[in-house]
């Protein structure tokens, strides 16, 4: 029947019922329905007693229609006779007390209504009852080209010949059988070597979303599960070798390298931060040369004028106007105000192309780094991050940058950043000063932790697409002159080479391919992958106590290095490492090498004052 509107001058009737799966209820006035309600039980309620399920149905219906029933007298009708005495029976369990409390404040009467006459709510409570399902149809995926494959097989000479052998003597072809017009090998569909469907199958099982451009083994396993032909593995390998994934179009067009600090910059926003002192957006300005940053705060709603005003306070008053600004296509940066503002100053605005933030990957990486450790701090102090934004900028600018090998501060000012001394809580008697310095110390410690975490996270993300590979370095090829012993060979090395020409076979490998016309230069002798340098002259000597022991030191000038690279070295280590033959003792100093001595004592000599120190280089084979 059609639902009617309630008449609050007439009494309401609530009929309820509950089965093992659900409850049902109907709100009536004069046998005319106002609303229906049904609800499935949770597994716990489904296992409850009949009494509790019926009582739960009553309280759920009253709660559902509270806006109709509260303040009016109504009648509850249920097919569970014991609920009729709910208001007079002794409450024996906590569950009874729990449900009875839900009916407090209502003016009602409970009546018993036999289940045979309680038809409507009985149907509502059983409408979701599940019965044993009956399979009416069964669908299974099938290859749409099987019929075409059957037709091709019927005209193939190899297929007919194989069918004859199988029908005459099945034991002659073990594993083969004929079923529904197709030859099966070990339950898999046999495909002729000349079939056109091989190409289709290879494409289907490798290049489609099902294949997913998988490797050789996975593609072969998936294909061999349903089909078989000779040399399937070889053809899968060939198909994989010829296949390639298309690379993104367009070669990399890197931005010009800046010539000086804060002449070429990039800008972006970090938005949706918790509101702190009225601000929820950070303007990030990055110098593309030094990698330094300046951070400024903006409210959630800002205009191009506000951004320009902040930009002048952050950048222009310190570094002047930049030559170029790289940004995305934010509405602020493409506004006419922004364009005209920098048009007359000669600043070039570089905008990224649509949907291509890689135009300025530097600002994206900087944003991610700052955002990650700044958000971690904001999480701890969501209402105070604005106060400590300068500390975030300071810590970022004084941290080591892997791109430049220096901190941005050192690139800009030419000296290492000054250290902020640690503050011990309580050192100052002024409470405000003590609180400020204590907070600053805590914030700096938190920034260091979060910056390290951000860098480690970014490194882990980048390394997930890479692998650590160490390649041994080989030089050559060189012609083998002869064999020396059982495990060594003599090579024809260039005449100017100072490396011994006999090598152990473990450091040699055959050359594959055409012999190149030019051969790489042989390396200097090295230890631990660091090339050895040759001592050129002893400039000075001294004695110094090191580790409670008096040691002799020599100031060595190294061959091929700048005079600025002279270093104090242990005299004993020099003698042992370079096989120095000390004919003069440890008492010469100050003179540079006399090149005329080479003709007297050979090329490996060092002059030390008026005396000569000869050394013989240890022979090492580095291949």
C-alpha positions as semicolon CSV with decimal commas, in nm:
position;residue;x (nm);y (nm);z (nm)
1;X;0,000;0,000;0,000
2;X;0,091;0,363;-0,041
3;X;0,262;0,518;0,262
4;X;0,064;0,783;0,446
5;X;0,172;1,087;0,641
6;X;0,163;1,061;1,022
7;X;-0,123;1,214;1,221
8;X;0,012;1,309;1,563
9;X;-0,339;1,320;1,708
10;X;-0,374;0,944;1,653
11;X;-0,182;0,666;1,836
12;X;0,105;0,482;1,661
13;X;0,151;0,106;1,633
14;X;0,497;-0,053;1,594
15;X;0,499;-0,413;1,469
16;X;0,834;-0,598;1,492
17;X;0,977;-0,941;1,419
18;X;1,322;-1,098;1,404
19;X;1,461;-1,410;1,240
20;X;1,804;-1,567;1,265
21;X;1,942;-1,329;1,001
22;X;1,760;-0,994;1,029
23;X;1,484;-0,792;1,192
24;X;1,185;-0,618;1,034
25;X;0,940;-0,351;1,152
26;X;0,653;-0,138;1,026
27;X;0,509;0,185;1,171
28;X;0,129;0,199;1,144
29;X;-0,164;0,428;1,214
30;X;-0,506;0,274;1,176
31;X;-0,366;-0,029;0,989
32;X;-0,209;0,201;0,729
33;X;0,172;0,194;0,698
34;X;0,376;0,507;0,755
35;X;0,728;0,355;0,723
36;X;0,905;0,021;0,681
37;X;1,236;-0,082;0,834
38;X;1,456;-0,391;0,807
39;X;1,814;-0,456;0,910
40;X;2,050;-0,753;0,885
41;X;2,208;-0,890;1,201
42;X;2,579;-0,906;1,259
43;X;2,723;-1,257;1,313
44;X;2,726;-1,207;1,692
45;X;2,357;-1,112;1,702
46;X;2,267;-1,396;1,466
47;X;2,398;-1,639;1,727
48;X;2,207;-1,474;2,014
49;X;1,895;-1,623;2,171
50;X;1,550;-1,569;2,020
51;X;1,451;-1,350;2,315
52;X;1,747;-1,114;2,262
53;X;1,696;-1,100;1,884
54;X;1,328;-1,007;1,928
55;X;1,412;-0,751;2,197
56;X;1,687;-0,606;1,978
57;X;1,433;-0,570;1,697
58;X;1,196;-0,377;1,926
59;X;1,462;-0,131;2,048
60;X;1,599;-0,080;1,696
61;X;1,254;0,006;1,559
62;X;1,180;0,249;1,845
63;X;1,518;0,418;1,792
64;X;1,455;0,438;1,417
65;X;1,123;0,622;1,459
66;X;1,213;0,823;1,767
67;X;1,096;1,149;1,603
68;X;0,745;1,004;1,572
69;X;0,719;0,816;1,902
70;X;0,885;1,036;2,162
71;X;0,618;1,225;2,356
72;X;0,330;1,017;2,218
73;X;0,169;0,696;2,337
74;X;0,226;0,397;2,106
75;X;0,175;0,022;2,102
76;X;0,446;-0,237;2,032
77;X;0,323;-0,562;1,876
78;X;0,552;-0,867;1,872
79;X;0,508;-1,239;1,814
80;X;0,727;-1,326;2,117
81;X;0,488;-1,376;2,412
82;X;0,750;-1,329;2,688
83;X;0,818;-0,971;2,575
84;X;0,462;-0,880;2,672
85;X;0,573;-0,890;3,037
86;X;0,892;-0,689;2,975
87;X;0,788;-0,408;3,208
88;X;0,681;-0,639;3,493
89;X;0,925;-0,934;3,472
90;X;1,236;-0,958;3,689
91;X;1,549;-0,832;3,513
92;X;1,801;-1,115;3,543
93;X;2,080;-1,042;3,290
94;X;2,289;-0,736;3,196
95;X;2,161;-0,768;2,839
96;X;1,802;-0,724;2,956
97;X;1,903;-0,415;3,153
98;X;2,093;-0,282;2,849
99;X;1,798;-0,308;2,610
100;X;1,540;-0,196;2,865
101;X;1,736;0,126;2,924
102;X;1,694;0,210;2,553
103;X;1,315;0,230;2,607
104;X;1,332;0,472;2,900
105;X;1,146;0,797;2,838
106;X;0,890;0,643;2,601
107;X;0,516;0,596;2,678
108;X;0,420;0,257;2,530
109;X;0,238;-0,071;2,574
110;X;0,351;-0,416;2,452
111;X;0,099;-0,656;2,297
112;X;0,136;-1,012;2,175
113;X;0,054;-1,069;1,807
114;X;0,070;-1,426;1,674
115;X;0,322;-1,489;1,399
116;X;0,055;-1,611;1,157
117;X;-0,103;-1,265;1,161
118;X;0,225;-1,073;1,179
119;X;0,281;-1,122;0,806
120;X;0,439;-0,791;0,697
121;X;0,724;-0,774;0,947
122;X;0,780;-1,148;0,914
123;X;0,850;-1,097;0,544
124;X;1,079;-0,801;0,615
125;X;1,284;-1,002;0,863
126;X;1,327;-1,291;0,620
127;X;1,377;-1,106;0,294
128;X;1,753;-1,160;0,296
129;X;1,742;-1,521;0,405
130;X;1,975;-1,709;0,174
131;X;1,893;-2,049;0,039
132;X;2,109;-2,290;-0,152
133;X;2,196;-2,131;-0,485
134;X;2,125;-2,301;-0,814
135;X;2,366;-2,266;-1,102
136;X;2,164;-2,149;-1,401
137;X;2,456;-2,067;-1,629
138;X;2,831;-2,121;-1,630
139;X;3,063;-1,910;-1,840
140;X;3,429;-1,984;-1,901
141;X;3,686;-1,782;-2,096
142;X;3,777;-1,925;-2,433
143;X;4,018;-1,822;-2,706
144;X;3,813;-1,655;-2,980
145;X;4,050;-1,772;-3,254
146;X;4,023;-2,145;-3,180
147;X;3,776;-2,198;-3,464
148;X;4,012;-2,022;-3,704
149;X;4,296;-2,236;-3,572
150;X;4,090;-2,550;-3,639
151;X;4,023;-2,437;-3,995
152;X;4,392;-2,373;-4,052
153;X;4,481;-2,715;-3,913
154;X;4,239;-2,887;-4,149
155;X;4,432;-2,752;-4,449
156;X;4,781;-2,804;-4,306
157;X;4,978;-3,099;-4,447
158;X;5,178;-3,149;-4,127
159;X;4,856;-3,163;-3,927
160;X;4,700;-3,428;-4,152
161;X;5,017;-3,639;-4,148
162;X;5,039;-3,622;-3,769
163;X;4,669;-3,713;-3,733
164;X;4,722;-4,023;-3,948
165;X;5,017;-4,139;-3,735
166;X;4,818;-4,089;-3,415
167;X;4,509;-4,271;-3,545
168;X;4,711;-4,566;-3,684
169;X;4,951;-4,613;-3,392
170;X;4,901;-4,386;-3,089
171;X;5,206;-4,536;-2,920
172;X;5,426;-4,405;-3,203
173;X;5,354;-4,051;-3,089
174;X;5,348;-4,062;-2,708
175;X;5,177;-3,765;-2,548
176;X;4,979;-3,676;-2,863
177;X;4,601;-3,706;-2,896
178;X;4,323;-3,573;-3,120
179;X;4,024;-3,398;-2,962
180;X;3,751;-3,183;-3,120
181;X;3,944;-3,141;-3,441
182;X;4,268;-3,031;-3,274
183;X;4,589;-3,212;-3,186
184;X;4,685;-3,200;-2,821
185;X;5,032;-3,264;-2,680
186;X;5,022;-3,346;-2,310
187;X;4,685;-3,168;-2,291
188;X;4,811;-2,854;-2,469
189;X;4,703;-2,735;-2,813
190;X;4,958;-2,827;-3,079
191;X;5,049;-2,550;-3,326
192;X;5,222;-2,608;-3,659
193;X;5,565;-2,456;-3,721
194;X;5,428;-2,263;-4,021
195;X;5,110;-2,145;-3,848
196;X;5,032;-1,775;-3,865
197;X;4,886;-1,798;-3,515
198;X;5,229;-1,826;-3,353
199;X;5,287;-1,453;-3,402
200;X;4,940;-1,378;-3,266
201;X;4,998;-1,597;-2,961
202;X;5,338;-1,444;-2,889
203;X;5,187;-1,096;-2,907
204;X;4,886;-1,194;-2,693
205;X;5,094;-1,350;-2,416
206;X;5,363;-1,083;-2,407
207;X;5,249;-0,740;-2,526
208;X;4,889;-0,722;-2,405
209;X;4,792;-0,617;-2,050
210;X;4,763;-0,987;-1,964
211;X;5,121;-1,046;-2,074
212;X;5,247;-0,724;-1,923
213;X;5,575;-0,732;-2,121
214;X;5,700;-0,998;-1,881
215;X;6,041;-1,161;-1,909
216;X;6,130;-1,469;-2,110
217;X;6,061;-1,725;-1,837
218;X;5,724;-1,581;-1,732
219;X;5,605;-1,540;-2,091
220;X;5,717;-1,892;-2,177
221;X;5,545;-2,044;-1,873
222;X;5,218;-1,864;-1,947
223;X;5,224;-1,959;-2,316
224;X;5,334;-2,319;-2,263
225;X;5,049;-2,380;-2,019
226;X;4,800;-2,388;-2,310
227;X;4,997;-2,428;-2,634
228;X;5,288;-2,625;-2,771
229;X;5,512;-2,609;-3,075
230;X;5,874;-2,696;-3,143
231;X;6,136;-2,429;-3,061
232;X;5,885;-2,229;-2,855
233;X;6,160;-2,116;-2,616
234;X;6,382;-1,989;-2,899
235;X;6,101;-1,788;-3,057
236;X;6,002;-1,634;-2,724
237;X;6,364;-1,525;-2,674
238;X;6,377;-1,374;-3,023
239;X;6,048;-1,193;-2,968
240;X;6,169;-1,054;-2,637
241;X;6,500;-0,943;-2,788
242;X;6,323;-0,749;-3,064
243;X;6,066;-0,596;-2,833
244;X;6,127;-0,262;-2,662
245;X;5,927;-0,030;-2,443
246;X;5,880;0,308;-2,606
247;X;6,070;0,583;-2,430
248;X;5,907;0,918;-2,354
249;X;5,918;1,154;-2,647
250;X;6,150;1,450;-2,641
251;X;6,513;1,464;-2,539
252;X;6,615;1,630;-2,215
253;X;6,655;2,006;-2,247
254;X;6,836;2,113;-1,930
255;X;6,808;2,468;-1,808
256;X;7,115;2,689;-1,858
257;X;7,364;2,669;-1,572
258;X;7,355;2,994;-1,371
259;X;7,669;3,206;-1,361
260;X;7,630;3,347;-1,011
261;X;7,435;3,307;-0,690
262;X;7,074;3,425;-0,674
263;X;7,066;3,536;-1,038
264;X;6,855;3,242;-1,158
265;X;6,595;3,113;-0,915
266;X;6,292;2,886;-0,899
267;X;5,973;2,924;-0,697
268;X;5,687;2,708;-0,573
269;X;5,440;2,674;-0,288
270;X;5,398;2,420;-0,006
271;X;5,028;2,441;0,076
272;X;4,766;2,291;0,307
273;X;4,971;2,318;0,626
274;X;4,802;2,360;0,965
275;X;4,723;2,724;1,037
276;X;4,995;2,889;1,246
277;X;4,977;3,261;1,326
278;X;4,728;3,295;1,040
279;X;4,953;3,127;0,781
280;X;4,909;2,790;0,608
281;X;5,123;2,823;0,290
282;X;5,501;2,842;0,250
283;X;5,664;3,018;-0,046
284;X;5,982;2,829;-0,138
285;X;6,244;3,019;-0,340
286;X;6,551;2,819;-0,450
287;X;6,875;2,953;-0,595
288;X;6,959;2,724;-0,887
289;X;7,333;2,791;-0,846
290;X;7,400;2,748;-0,474
291;X;7,087;2,538;-0,403
292;X;7,009;2,774;-0,115
293;X;6,651;2,850;-0,015
294;X;6,446;3,130;0,135
295;X;6,114;3,047;0,300
296;X;5,822;3,282;0,352
297;X;5,474;3,231;0,498
298;X;5,145;3,321;0,332
299;X;4,779;3,294;0,437
300;X;4,554;3,038;0,273
301;X;4,400;3,305;0,049
302;X;4,670;3,517;-0,115
303;X;4,706;3,730;-0,427
304;X;4,984;3,799;-0,672
305;X;5,042;4,132;-0,499
306;X;5,096;3,958;-0,163
307;X;5,339;3,710;-0,321
308;X;5,528;3,994;-0,492
309;X;5,549;4,186;-0,165
310;X;5,684;3,879;0,015
311;X;5,926;3,811;-0,273
312;X;6,071;4,162;-0,243
313;X;6,118;4,123;0,133
314;X;6,272;3,777;0,099
315;X;6,489;3,809;-0,212
316;X;6,516;4,154;-0,365
317;X;6,628;4,343;-0,055
318;X;6,914;4,094;-0,005
319;X;7,012;3,966;-0,350
320;X;6,853;4,214;-0,587
321;X;6,631;4,127;-0,882
322;X;6,707;3,791;-1,046
323;X;6,779;3,739;-1,414
324;X;6,529;3,455;-1,448
325;X;6,256;3,285;-1,246
326;X;6,150;2,926;-1,310
327;X;5,804;2,825;-1,188
328;X;5,507;2,608;-1,270
329;X;5,191;2,744;-1,427
330;X;5,028;2,846;-1,101
331;X;4,758;3,113;-1,153
332;X;4,973;3,354;-0,950
333;X;5,272;3,313;-1,180
334;X;5,074;3,346;-1,504
335;X;4,877;3,652;-1,391
336;X;4,923;3,983;-1,576
337;X;5,034;4,154;-1,256
338;X;5,319;3,906;-1,211
339;X;5,423;3,931;-1,576
340;X;5,420;4,313;-1,582
341;X;5,603;4,333;-1,249
342;X;5,908;4,157;-1,385
343;X;5,875;4,277;-1,744
344;X;6,016;4,620;-1,664
345;X;6,295;4,478;-1,446
346;X;6,426;4,258;-1,726
347;X;6,363;3,934;-1,536
348;X;6,291;3,639;-1,765
349;X;5,997;3,424;-1,653
350;X;6,038;3,056;-1,742
351;X;5,715;2,856;-1,714
352;X;5,691;2,480;-1,718
353;X;5,489;2,321;-1,995
354;X;5,147;2,183;-1,907
355;X;5,145;1,867;-1,694
356;X;5,526;1,854;-1,701
357;X;5,673;1,947;-1,361
358;X;6,006;1,794;-1,469
359;X;6,086;2,133;-1,626
360;X;6,225;2,231;-1,288
361;X;6,288;1,909;-1,104
362;X;6,514;2,090;-0,859
363;X;6,231;2,285;-0,696
364;X;6,019;1,969;-0,682
365;X;6,298;1,780;-0,502
366;X;6,362;2,074;-0,269
367;X;5,991;2,099;-0,193
368;X;5,972;1,731;-0,111
369;X;6,273;1,752;0,120
370;X;6,155;2,064;0,302
371;X;5,796;1,946;0,313
372;X;5,885;1,608;0,456
373;X;6,088;1,723;0,753
374;X;5,878;2,037;0,800
375;X;5,557;1,834;0,807
376;X;5,715;1,604;1,065
377;X;5,783;1,909;1,282
378;X;5,436;2,050;1,216
379;X;5,291;1,721;1,334
380;X;5,465;1,767;1,668
381;X;5,388;2,141;1,702
382;X;5,101;2,217;1,463
383;X;5,030;2,566;1,594
384;X;5,387;2,697;1,625
385;X;5,566;2,603;1,302
386;X;5,563;2,965;1,177
387;X;5,783;3,076;1,470
388;X;6,053;2,830;1,372
389;X;6,039;2,869;0,995
390;X;6,365;3,075;0,999
391;X;6,538;2,785;1,174
392;X;6,420;2,550;0,900
393;X;6,570;2,783;0,638
394;X;6,896;2,815;0,833
395;X;6,936;2,442;0,881
396;X;6,866;2,366;0,516
397;X;7,112;2,629;0,392
398;X;7,389;2,508;0,623
399;X;7,346;2,139;0,537
400;X;7,569;1,953;0,294
401;X;7,435;1,940;-0,062
402;X;7,534;1,638;-0,270
403;X;7,501;1,825;-0,602
404;X;7,759;2,093;-0,520
405;X;7,958;1,907;-0,257
406;X;7,920;2,210;-0,027
407;X;7,650;2,367;0,182
408;X;7,452;2,648;0,012
409;X;7,584;2,884;0,280
410;X;7,944;2,804;0,184
411;X;7,872;2,855;-0,186
412;X;7,715;3,195;-0,121
413;X;7,963;3,334;0,133
414;X;8,279;3,139;0,060
415;X;8,323;3,010;0,414
416;X;8,177;2,730;0,624
417;X;7,860;2,820;0,815
418;X;7,909;2,925;1,177
419;X;7,812;2,664;1,429
420;X;7,521;2,734;1,659
421;X;7,649;2,649;2,009
422;X;7,444;2,401;2,203
423;X;7,244;2,551;2,486
424;X;7,209;2,385;2,824
425;X;6,866;2,436;2,974
426;X;6,878;2,667;3,274
427;X;7,201;2,844;3,177
428;X;7,023;3,179;3,159
429;X;6,853;3,332;3,459
430;X;6,610;3,517;3,232
431;X;6,313;3,286;3,186
432;X;6,209;3,418;2,842
433;X;6,564;3,382;2,708
434;X;6,596;3,034;2,855
435;X;6,268;2,922;2,695
436;X;6,358;3,070;2,354
437;X;6,704;2,911;2,341
438;X;6,572;2,579;2,474
439;X;6,301;2,570;2,208
440;X;6,554;2,663;1,939
441;X;6,788;2,384;2,047
442;X;6,502;2,132;2,040
443;X;6,386;2,253;1,701
444;X;6,734;2,229;1,549
445;X;6,771;1,874;1,679
446;X;6,433;1,784;1,532
447;X;6,523;1,947;1,198
448;X;6,847;1,749;1,177
449;X;6,660;1,428;1,243
450;X;6,385;1,503;0,990
451;X;6,626;1,624;0,721
452;X;6,827;1,304;0,755
453;X;6,505;1,103;0,737
454;X;6,394;1,295;0,426
455;X;6,726;1,238;0,253
456;X;6,726;0,867;0,341
457;X;6,370;0,829;0,213
458;X;6,452;1,001;-0,115
459;X;6,766;0,789;-0,154
460;X;6,570;0,469;-0,087
461;X;6,306;0,571;-0,343
462;X;6,572;0,649;-0,603
463;X;6,772;0,333;-0,527
464;X;6,462;0,118;-0,570
465;X;6,498;0,174;-0,947
466;X;6,873;0,115;-0,946
467;X;7,119;-0,153;-0,852
468;X;7,470;-0,143;-0,716
469;X;7,708;-0,261;-0,987
470;X;8,086;-0,280;-0,964
471;X;8,269;-0,341;-1,288
472;X;8,630;-0,448;-1,302
473;X;8,837;-0,222;-1,523
474;X;9,028;-0,385;-1,808
475;X;9,271;-0,224;-2,050
476;X;9,365;-0,335;-2,395
477;X;9,352;-0,540;-2,601
478;X;9,721;-0,638;-2,611
479;X;9,888;-0,913;-2,811
480;X;10,011;-1,220;-2,619
481;X;10,382;-1,269;-2,690
482;X;10,425;-1,590;-2,499
483;X;10,337;-1,802;-2,202
484;X;10,544;-1,775;-1,885
485;X;10,507;-2,080;-1,668
486;X;10,164;-2,239;-1,635
487;X;9,951;-1,947;-1,519
488;X;10,112;-1,630;-1,657
489;X;10,139;-1,461;-1,995
490;X;10,364;-1,195;-2,140
491;X;10,189;-0,915;-2,329
492;X;10,315;-0,674;-2,591
493;X;10,271;-0,343;-2,405
494;X;10,345;0,004;-2,540
495;X;10,710;0,102;-2,530
496;X;10,645;0,386;-2,285
497;X;10,468;0,159;-2,038
498;X;10,631;0,120;-1,697
499;X;10,417;-0,179;-1,596
500;X;10,572;-0,522;-1,597
501;X;10,461;-0,710;-1,910
502;X;10,397;-1,048;-1,740
503;X;10,050;-1,098;-1,586
504;X;9,872;-1,375;-1,401
505;X;9,586;-1,529;-1,599
506;X;9,334;-1,426;-1,331
507;X;9,372;-1,059;-1,433
508;X;9,336;-1,129;-1,805
509;X;9,037;-1,211;-2,021
510;X;8,995;-1,279;-2,395
511;X;8,907;-0,985;-2,619
512;X;8,583;-1,031;-2,816
513;X;8,515;-0,838;-3,134
514;X;8,723;-0,632;-3,372
515;X;9,058;-0,499;-3,253
516;X;9,034;-0,121;-3,197
517;X;9,283;0,110;-3,363
518;X;9,342;0,307;-3,042
519;X;9,407;0,151;-2,703
520;X;9,325;0,314;-2,370
521;X;9,614;0,461;-2,176
522;X;9,744;0,227;-1,910
523;X;9,676;0,347;-1,555
524;X;9,926;0,460;-1,301
525;X;10,013;0,211;-1,036
526;X;9,749;0,222;-0,766
527;X;9,656;0,092;-0,425
528;X;9,290;0,059;-0,321
529;X;9,184;0,214;-0,653
530;X;9,379;0,534;-0,573
531;X;9,666;0,611;-0,815
532;X;10,007;0,640;-0,658
533;X;10,193;0,967;-0,693
534;X;10,568;0,993;-0,720
535;X;10,772;1,192;-0,468
536;X;10,944;1,481;-0,646
537;X;11,140;1,655;-0,372
538;X;11,182;1,677;0,004
539;X;11,124;2,039;0,100
540;X;11,177;2,018;0,475
541;X;11,218;1,777;0,764
542;X;11,119;1,779;1,129
543;X;11,066;1,558;1,431
544;X;10,732;1,544;1,610
545;X;10,578;1,345;1,894
546;X;10,290;1,137;1,759
547;X;10,110;0,890;1,983
548;X;10,371;0,933;2,258
549;X;10,647;0,847;2,012
550;X;10,904;1,071;1,846
551;X;10,871;1,034;1,469
552;X;11,058;1,183;1,176
553;X;10,848;1,367;0,917
554;X;10,935;1,494;0,571
555;X;10,754;1,763;0,373
556;X;10,705;1,600;0,030
557;X;10,634;1,770;-0,301
558;X;10,455;1,524;-0,529
559;X;10,519;1,493;-0,900
560;X;10,236;1,624;-1,116
561;X;10,058;1,793;-0,825
562;X;10,032;2,156;-0,726
563;X;10,276;2,297;-0,467
564;X;9,968;2,348;-0,250
565;X;9,939;1,969;-0,226
566;X;10,269;1,918;-0,043
567;X;10,221;1,707;0,267
568;X;10,408;1,593;0,577
569;X;10,473;1,218;0,556
570;X;10,630;0,969;0,792
571;X;10,994;0,917;0,697
572;X;10,984;0,548;0,790
573;X;10,674;0,486;0,578
574;X;10,828;0,670;0,283
575;X;11,141;0,456;0,300
576;X;10,945;0,130;0,318
577;X;10,680;0,219;0,062
578;X;10,907;0,366;-0,204
579;X;11,211;0,151;-0,120
580;X;11,417;0,462;-0,047
581;X;11,788;0,406;-0,018
582;X;11,893;0,676;0,233
583;X;12,254;0,755;0,149
584;X;12,254;1,092;0,324
585;X;12,049;1,036;0,636
586;X;11,761;1,246;0,768
587;X;11,916;1,590;0,770
588;X;11,872;1,756;0,432
589;X;11,603;2,013;0,354
590;X;11,486;2,296;0,134
591;X;11,610;2,208;-0,215
592;X;11,405;2,109;-0,515
593;X;11,491;1,824;-0,750
594;X;11,804;1,859;-0,964
595;X;11,701;1,726;-1,303
596;X;12,065;1,669;-1,403
597;X;12,085;1,387;-1,152
598;X;11,857;1,176;-1,374
599;X;12,145;1,118;-1,613
600;X;12,367;1,009;-1,325
601;X;12,144;0,790;-1,114
602;X;11,853;0,705;-1,345
603;X;11,499;0,847;-1,354
604;X;11,391;0,742;-1,005
605;X;11,594;0,983;-0,790
606;X;11,513;1,259;-0,546
607;X;11,756;1,534;-0,448
608;X;11,762;1,626;-0,082
609;X;11,988;1,923;-0,031
610;X;12,331;1,839;-0,167
611;X;12,269;1,469;-0,121
612;X;12,087;1,222;-0,342
613;X;11,822;0,973;-0,224
614;X;11,756;0,698;-0,476
615;X;11,445;0,480;-0,475
616;X;11,313;0,191;-0,683
617;X;10,937;0,171;-0,744
618;X;10,774;-0,154;-0,645
619;X;10,632;-0,331;-0,948
620;X;10,256;-0,388;-0,933
621;X;10,031;-0,538;-1,199
622;X;9,698;-0,353;-1,204
623;X;9,452;-0,493;-1,459
